[in-house]
Amino acid sequence: MPRRSACPGCCRRGRSGWTNSGPCPRWCGPPSSWRTRSHLSVPIPPGGAVLWGKGFEVDRAGSLPWLRDAEVRYWGDLDTHGFAILDRLRAWLPQTRSVLMDRQTLVEHRDRWVQDRAPTAARLTRLDAAEQSLYADLVTDRFGEGVRLEQERIDWAWASERLSAAASGC
């Protein structure tokens, strides 16, 4: 069972966006329940696959031979480490495109930010211009100290729309 933490109030404000597939990582108190989102919620294009979790073990996924010629989308936490993982994945799979790792997603979910207590400031050379700009803003604390938007905090309607568009190639 996940560790309980203070309720961010998202469920009571009607903006949690979680599916009913399991427990929530935040305890909202009675009568709310635990809920989670999983890889089962992500739209998968015909012939596609979803690789879930273990972001720092990206080298394992990157070394899979069948991904070398595939269209690859990466969705990580919107923080310095999420961009570092994307950069590492592109060392293996340079065709990788990020999804939901953009400035608009970050700003639209300001009320869901948490603090990254150990951000990285590594030099990343495989980000595109928009990703590099956002990464630089996170490194320099432009939005606040250690800003981090975890994937599971993004409104599911927002995420689902963009994931579906990415899956259809739009």
C-alpha positions as protocol buffer text, in pm:
chain_id: "A"
residue {
  index: 1
  type: MET
  ca { x: 0 y: 0 z: 0 }
}
residue {
  index: 2
  type: PRO
  ca { x: 143 y: 342 z: -92 }
}
residue {
  index: 3
  type: ARG
  ca { x: 244 y: 573 z: 189 }
}
residue {
  index: 4
  type: ARG
  ca { x: -32 y: 814 z: 279 }
}
residue {
  index: 5
  type: SER
  ca { x: 38 y: 1182 z: 249 }
}
residue {
  index: 6
  type: ALA
  ca { x: -146 y: 1507 z: 292 }
}
residue {
  index: 7
  type: CYS
  ca { x: -442 y: 1549 z: 62 }
}
residue {
  index: 8
  type: PRO
  ca { x: -382 y: 1797 z: -220 }
}
residue {
  index: 9
  type: GLY
  ca { x: -759 y: 1848 z: -237 }
}
residue {
  index: 10
  type: CYS
  ca { x: -775 y: 1747 z: -603 }
}
residue {
  index: 11
  type: CYS
  ca { x: -1052 y: 1491 z: -552 }
}
residue {
  index: 12
  type: ARG
  ca { x: -1270 y: 1730 z: -357 }
}
residue {
  index: 13
  type: ARG
  ca { x: -1222 y: 2002 z: -621 }
}
residue {
  index: 14
  type: GLY
  ca { x: -1340 y: 1756 z: -887 }
}
residue {
  index: 15
  type: ARG
  ca { x: -1016 y: 1782 z: -1084 }
}
residue {
  index: 16
  type: SER
  ca { x: -837 y: 1461 z: -993 }
}
residue {
  index: 17
  type: GLY
  ca { x: -863 y: 1307 z: -1339 }
}
residue {
  index: 18
  type: TRP
  ca { x: -785 y: 959 z: -1208 }
}
residue {
  index: 19
  type: THR
  ca { x: -940 y: 651 z: -1360 }
}
residue {
  index: 20
  type: ASN
  ca { x: -1112 y: 397 z: -1139 }
}
residue {
  index: 21
  type: SER
  ca { x: -846 y: 133 z: -1203 }
}
residue {
  index: 22
  type: GLY
  ca { x: -703 y: 127 z: -852 }
}
residue {
  index: 23
  type: PRO
  ca { x: -588 y: 332 z: -552 }
}
residue {
  index: 24
  type: CYS
  ca { x: -484 y: 699 z: -547 }
}
residue {
  index: 25
  type: PRO
  ca { x: -132 y: 787 z: -424 }
}
residue {
  index: 26
  type: ARG
  ca { x: -283 y: 1058 z: -205 }
}
residue {
  index: 27
  type: TRP
  ca { x: -510 y: 996 z: 91 }
}
residue {
  index: 28
  type: CYS
  ca { x: -804 y: 1231 z: 71 }
}
residue {
  index: 29
  type: GLY
  ca { x: -975 y: 1097 z: 381 }
}
residue {
  index: 30
  type: PRO
  ca { x: -1320 y: 948 z: 406 }
}
residue {
  index: 31
  type: PRO
  ca { x: -1521 y: 897 z: 193 }
}
residue {
  index: 32
  type: SER
  ca { x: -1255 y: 921 z: -80 }
}
residue {
  index: 33
  type: SER
  ca { x: -1057 y: 614 z: -175 }
}
residue {
  index: 34
  type: TRP
  ca { x: -718 y: 516 z: -309 }
}
residue {
  index: 35
  type: ARG
  ca { x: -695 y: 536 z: -688 }
}
residue {
  index: 36
  type: THR
  ca { x: -418 y: 493 z: -946 }
}
residue {
  index: 37
  type: ARG
  ca { x: -357 y: 528 z: -1312 }
}
residue {
  index: 38
  type: SER
  ca { x: -174 y: 251 z: -1490 }
}
residue {
  index: 39
  type: HIS
  ca { x: -36 y: 160 z: -1829 }
}
residue {
  index: 40
  type: LEU
  ca { x: -378 y: 5 z: -1897 }
}
residue {
  index: 41
  type: SER
  ca { x: -518 y: 359 z: -1931 }
}
residue {
  index: 42
  type: VAL
  ca { x: -281 y: 464 z: -2210 }
}
residue {
  index: 43
  type: PRO
  ca { x: -413 y: 444 z: -2569 }
}
residue {
  index: 44
  type: ILE
  ca { x: -206 y: 200 z: -2774 }
}
residue {
  index: 45
  type: PRO
  ca { x: -196 y: 233 z: -3153 }
}
residue {
  index: 46
  type: PRO
  ca { x: -243 y: -82 z: -3364 }
}
residue {
  index: 47
  type: GLY
  ca { x: 83 y: -274 z: -3356 }
}
residue {
  index: 48
  type: GLY
  ca { x: 212 y: -56 z: -3072 }
}
residue {
  index: 49
  type: ALA
  ca { x: 333 y: -127 z: -2720 }
}
residue {
  index: 50
  type: VAL
  ca { x: 359 y: 60 z: -2390 }
}
residue {
  index: 51
  type: LEU
  ca { x: 670 y: 23 z: -2175 }
}
residue {
  index: 52
  type: TRP
  ca { x: 584 y: 136 z: -1823 }
}
residue {
  index: 53
  type: GLY
  ca { x: 795 y: 251 z: -1531 }
}
residue {
  index: 54
  type: LYS
  ca { x: 1158 y: 224 z: -1433 }
}
residue {
  index: 55
  type: GLY
  ca { x: 1256 y: 550 z: -1604 }
}
residue {
  index: 56
  type: PHE
  ca { x: 1613 y: 541 z: -1477 }
}
residue {
  index: 57
  type: GLU
  ca { x: 1654 y: 197 z: -1639 }
}
residue {
  index: 58
  type: VAL
  ca { x: 1594 y: 353 z: -1980 }
}
residue {
  index: 59
  type: ASP
  ca { x: 1905 y: 185 z: -2121 }
}
residue {
  index: 60
  type: ARG
  ca { x: 1727 y: -151 z: -2100 }
}
residue {
  index: 61
  type: ALA
  ca { x: 1438 y: -28 z: -2315 }
}
residue {
  index: 62
  type: GLY
  ca { x: 1672 y: 162 z: -2545 }
}
residue {
  index: 63
  type: SER
  ca { x: 1873 y: -149 z: -2621 }
}
residue {
  index: 64
  type: LEU
  ca { x: 1572 y: -349 z: -2744 }
}
residue {
  index: 65
  type: PRO
  ca { x: 1651 y: -418 z: -3112 }
}
residue {
  index: 66
  type: TRP
  ca { x: 1287 y: -406 z: -3225 }
}
residue {
  index: 67
  type: LEU
  ca { x: 1261 y: -41 z: -3115 }
}
residue {
  index: 68
  type: ARG
  ca { x: 1544 y: 81 z: -3341 }
}
residue {
  index: 69
  type: ASP
  ca { x: 1314 y: 136 z: -3640 }
}
residue {
  index: 70
  type: ALA
  ca { x: 995 y: 206 z: -3446 }
}
residue {
  index: 71
  type: GLU
  ca { x: 820 y: 534 z: -3377 }
}
residue {
  index: 72
  type: VAL
  ca { x: 893 y: 596 z: -3012 }
}
residue {
  index: 73
  type: ARG
  ca { x: 713 y: 838 z: -2779 }
}
residue {
  index: 74
  type: TYR
  ca { x: 840 y: 914 z: -2430 }
}
residue {
  index: 75
  type: TRP
  ca { x: 632 y: 1055 z: -2144 }
}
residue {
  index: 76
  type: GLY
  ca { x: 824 y: 1121 z: -1827 }
}
residue {
  index: 77
  type: ASP
  ca { x: 784 y: 1343 z: -1525 }
}
residue {
  index: 78
  type: LEU
  ca { x: 813 y: 1710 z: -1614 }
}
residue {
  index: 79
  type: ASP
  ca { x: 1126 y: 1778 z: -1413 }
}
residue {
  index: 80
  type: THR
  ca { x: 1501 y: 1785 z: -1465 }
}
residue {
  index: 81
  type: HIS
  ca { x: 1529 y: 1408 z: -1425 }
}
residue {
  index: 82
  type: GLY
  ca { x: 1250 y: 1342 z: -1676 }
}
residue {
  index: 83
  type: PHE
  ca { x: 1447 y: 1539 z: -1935 }
}
residue {
  index: 84
  type: ALA
  ca { x: 1770 y: 1359 z: -1839 }
}
residue {
  index: 85
  type: ILE
  ca { x: 1598 y: 1024 z: -1896 }
}
residue {
  index: 86
  type: LEU
  ca { x: 1466 y: 1145 z: -2234 }
}
residue {
  index: 87
  type: ASP
  ca { x: 1819 y: 1254 z: -2327 }
}
residue {
  index: 88
  type: ARG
  ca { x: 1954 y: 907 z: -2236 }
}
residue {
  index: 89
  type: LEU
  ca { x: 1679 y: 732 z: -2432 }
}
residue {
  index: 90
  type: ARG
  ca { x: 1768 y: 937 z: -2740 }
}
residue {
  index: 91
  type: ALA
  ca { x: 2126 y: 809 z: -2716 }
}
residue {
  index: 92
  type: TRP
  ca { x: 1977 y: 469 z: -2805 }
}
residue {
  index: 93
  type: LEU
  ca { x: 1672 y: 576 z: -3001 }
}
residue {
  index: 94
  type: PRO
  ca { x: 1728 y: 921 z: -3156 }
}
residue {
  index: 95
  type: GLN
  ca { x: 1386 y: 916 z: -3323 }
}
residue {
  index: 96
  type: THR
  ca { x: 1212 y: 938 z: -2983 }
}
residue {
  index: 97
  type: ARG
  ca { x: 960 y: 1221 z: -2949 }
}
residue {
  index: 98
  type: SER
  ca { x: 840 y: 1347 z: -2613 }
}
residue {
  index: 99
  type: VAL
  ca { x: 473 y: 1372 z: -2520 }
}
residue {
  index: 100
  type: LEU
  ca { x: 330 y: 1585 z: -2239 }
}
residue {
  index: 101
  type: MET
  ca { x: 674 y: 1724 z: -2157 }
}
residue {
  index: 102
  type: ASP
  ca { x: 605 y: 2077 z: -2274 }
}
residue {
  index: 103
  type: ARG
  ca { x: 573 y: 2423 z: -2122 }
}
residue {
  index: 104
  type: GLN
  ca { x: 194 y: 2441 z: -2168 }
}
residue {
  index: 105
  type: THR
  ca { x: 139 y: 2115 z: -1976 }
}
residue {
  index: 106
  type: LEU
  ca { x: 366 y: 2236 z: -1695 }
}
residue {
  index: 107
  type: VAL
  ca { x: 202 y: 2577 z: -1661 }
}
residue {
  index: 108
  type: GLU
  ca { x: -156 y: 2446 z: -1691 }
}
residue {
  index: 109
  type: HIS
  ca { x: -92 y: 2213 z: -1396 }
}
residue {
  index: 110
  type: ARG
  ca { x: 78 y: 2465 z: -1166 }
}
residue {
  index: 111
  type: ASP
  ca { x: -152 y: 2369 z: -879 }
}
residue {
  index: 112
  type: ARG
  ca { x: -15 y: 2012 z: -893 }
}
residue {
  index: 113
  type: TRP
  ca { x: 356 y: 2084 z: -875 }
}
residue {
  index: 114
  type: VAL
  ca { x: 570 y: 1927 z: -608 }
}
residue {
  index: 115
  type: GLN
  ca { x: 929 y: 2002 z: -517 }
}
residue {
  index: 116
  type: ASP
  ca { x: 1220 y: 1801 z: -653 }
}
residue {
  index: 117
  type: ARG
  ca { x: 1465 y: 1801 z: -364 }
}
residue {
  index: 118
  type: ALA
  ca { x: 1756 y: 1675 z: -576 }
}
residue {
  index: 119
  type: PRO
  ca { x: 1726 y: 1818 z: -929 }
}
residue {
  index: 120
  type: THR
  ca { x: 1999 y: 1760 z: -1182 }
}
residue {
  index: 121
  type: ALA
  ca { x: 2180 y: 2026 z: -1381 }
}
residue {
  index: 122
  type: ALA
  ca { x: 2350 y: 1783 z: -1618 }
}
residue {
  index: 123
  type: ARG
  ca { x: 2440 y: 1901 z: -1967 }
}
residue {
  index: 124
  type: LEU
  ca { x: 2184 y: 1741 z: -2198 }
}
residue {
  index: 125
  type: THR
  ca { x: 2269 y: 1740 z: -2568 }
}
residue {
  index: 126
  type: ARG
  ca { x: 1981 y: 1545 z: -2724 }
}
residue {
  index: 127
  type: LEU
  ca { x: 1682 y: 1766 z: -2639 }
}
residue {
  index: 128
  type: ASP
  ca { x: 1508 y: 1968 z: -2908 }
}
residue {
  index: 129
  type: ALA
  ca { x: 1494 y: 2349 z: -2876 }
}
residue {
  index: 130
  type: ALA
  ca { x: 1161 y: 2362 z: -2687 }
}
residue {
  index: 131
  type: GLU
  ca { x: 1267 y: 2082 z: -2449 }
}
residue {
  index: 132
  type: GLN
  ca { x: 1608 y: 2245 z: -2393 }
}
residue {
  index: 133
  type: SER
  ca { x: 1444 y: 2579 z: -2314 }
}
residue {
  index: 134
  type: LEU
  ca { x: 1206 y: 2425 z: -2060 }
}
residue {
  index: 135
  type: TYR
  ca { x: 1486 y: 2215 z: -1908 }
}
residue {
  index: 136
  type: ALA
  ca { x: 1699 y: 2531 z: -1868 }
}
residue {
  index: 137
  type: ASP
  ca { x: 1407 y: 2706 z: -1695 }
}
residue {
  index: 138
  type: LEU
  ca { x: 1369 y: 2414 z: -1455 }
}
residue {
  index: 139
  type: VAL
  ca { x: 1743 y: 2404 z: -1382 }
}
residue {
  index: 140
  type: THR
  ca { x: 1753 y: 2779 z: -1311 }
}
residue {
  index: 141
  type: ASP
  ca { x: 1435 y: 2766 z: -1098 }
}
residue {
  index: 142
  type: ARG
  ca { x: 1252 y: 3012 z: -1325 }
}
residue {
  index: 143
  type: PHE
  ca { x: 915 y: 2876 z: -1209 }
}
residue {
  index: 144
  type: GLY
  ca { x: 1020 y: 2822 z: -848 }
}
residue {
  index: 145
  type: GLU
  ca { x: 1264 y: 2610 z: -655 }
}
residue {
  index: 146
  type: GLY
  ca { x: 1285 y: 2250 z: -778 }
}
residue {
  index: 147
  type: VAL
  ca { x: 958 y: 2251 z: -974 }
}
residue {
  index: 148
  type: ARG
  ca { x: 840 y: 1902 z: -1059 }
}
residue {
  index: 149
  type: LEU
  ca { x: 519 y: 1782 z: -1224 }
}
residue {
  index: 150
  type: GLU
  ca { x: 483 y: 1409 z: -1184 }
}
residue {
  index: 151
  type: GLN
  ca { x: 303 y: 1221 z: -1462 }
}
residue {
  index: 152
  type: GLU
  ca { x: 32 y: 1094 z: -1231 }
}
residue {
  index: 153
  type: ARG
  ca { x: -60 y: 1451 z: -1130 }
}
residue {
  index: 154
  type: ILE
  ca { x: -150 y: 1557 z: -1484 }
}
residue {
  index: 155
  type: ASP
  ca { x: -524 y: 1584 z: -1542 }
}
residue {
  index: 156
  type: TRP
  ca { x: -625 y: 1261 z: -1717 }
}
residue {
  index: 157
  type: ALA
  ca { x: -855 y: 1430 z: -1971 }
}
residue {
  index: 158
  type: TRP
  ca { x: -562 y: 1657 z: -2067 }
}
residue {
  index: 159
  type: ALA
  ca { x: -320 y: 1364 z: -2089 }
}
residue {
  index: 160
  type: SER
  ca { x: -558 y: 1131 z: -2269 }
}
residue {
  index: 161
  type: GLU
  ca { x: -628 y: 1382 z: -2546 }
}
residue {
  index: 162
  type: ARG
  ca { x: -257 y: 1438 z: -2611 }
}
residue {
  index: 163
  type: LEU
  ca { x: -164 y: 1070 z: -2583 }
}
residue {
  index: 164
  type: SER
  ca { x: -437 y: 980 z: -2834 }
}
residue {
  index: 165
  type: ALA
  ca { x: -309 y: 1244 z: -3075 }
}
residue {
  index: 166
  type: ALA
  ca { x: 48 y: 1113 z: -3036 }
}
residue {
  index: 167
  type: ALA
  ca { x: -70 y: 753 z: -3090 }
}
residue {
  index: 168
  type: SER
  ca { x: -247 y: 853 z: -3411 }
}
residue {
  index: 169
  type: GLY
  ca { x: 61 y: 1035 z: -3536 }
}
residue {
  index: 170
  type: CYS
  ca { x: -81 y: 1388 z: -3510 }
}
